Amino acid sequence: MLYELRTYSAMPGRLPDLHKRFSEITMGYFKKYGIQVVGFWTNEIADPTISSFTSWRTSLADREKKWGAFLADQERVAKFAETEKSGPLVRQLTAHMLRPTPYSPMQ
């Protein structure tokens, strides 16, 4: 199993809007495209961020297929654009693909 850690750094003052977009829009599209969410977290001691873990049970190719469909969905693109009428929500996105070590409790 592979895990993807993504950290979304919010634009100043836009973290509440980013939370709203994840909860009201993004989660539905993740479900639609079979993107398995492990969880979401906020950083309590640094920049305003939302971090997410997703799991990929089969392969990187499966990840590319599902993310590709998510990104290409024109309805989703329009809904995201609506949330950014007052400017972008995300300042920076970082992503890491993680493979558990043999001794990791989480496989």
N, C-alpha and C positions, 0 to 999 in steps of 0.2 A: 504494500500500500504506500502511496505517496501522499504527502500533505503539502498544501500551498498556504504559506503565510503571506498575507497582503496587508500593508499598512497604508492607510489613506490619511495624509496630513491635510486637515481642513484649512480653507482660507480663513483669515481672521473673522470671527463672528459668525461663521457659517456651519459650525459643528451641529447645532440643533437641526438645521436644514438637511445636513448629510444624514443624520440619524433618521429623520423623517423619510428621506428617499429610500434608505435601506429597508426600513420597516414597511413602508406603504407601496413601494414599487419593486425594488431590486429582489426582495425575497420571493415574490411571486414568479419572477422570471427565472430565478435560480431553480425553483421547483419545476417550472415548465421545461427547462432544459436538462434536468437531472444533475444539477450541480449540488453535490452533497455538502451542506454546511455543518461544520463541527461546532463553531461558535464565533461570537463577536466580543470584542473587549475594547474598552477605552483606556487611555493612558492617564493615570491620575497624577503624575509628577512631571510631565514634560509638555511638549506641544500638544495642541488639541488634535488627537488622532483617533481613528477607529481601526482596529486590527481584526482581521478575519482569518479563520482556518477553514479550508475546504479539504475534503479527502477525495482521492482519485484511486479507485479500487483496481482499475485495469492497467492503464498505461498513459504515457504522455500524449499519445495519439488520441486517446479518448478525451483527455483534457482539451486538446486543441480543437477537436470537433465540437465539444459542448461550449467552450468559450467562444468559438467562431460563430456558432448559431446565436448565442446570447448577444454578441456584439453586432451582428448583422440584422437583428430583429428591428425593423423600422418603427414598429409601434413603441418598443422600448426606447429607441433613439429619440423619438418625439417626446415621450414622457420625461426623459432625462433633460432634454432641451428646455422643457417647460419649467423644470426646477432651477434652471440656470438663467432665467430671464434677468435676474439682478446681478449676474456674474457667476463665475465658476465656483463650485463647492470644494473642489479638491485642488490643493496647491501642488502636492507631490504624491505619487504612488510608488511604493517599492514592493517587489514580489520575490519570494524565495520558494523554491521547490525543495521539500525536505523528505528524506527517506529515513525511517527509524533505524537506529543501530540495532544489532542483534540482541543487545541486552536491554533495550527500551521496553518498559511496560506497555507502551502504546505502540501497537504494530498496525 
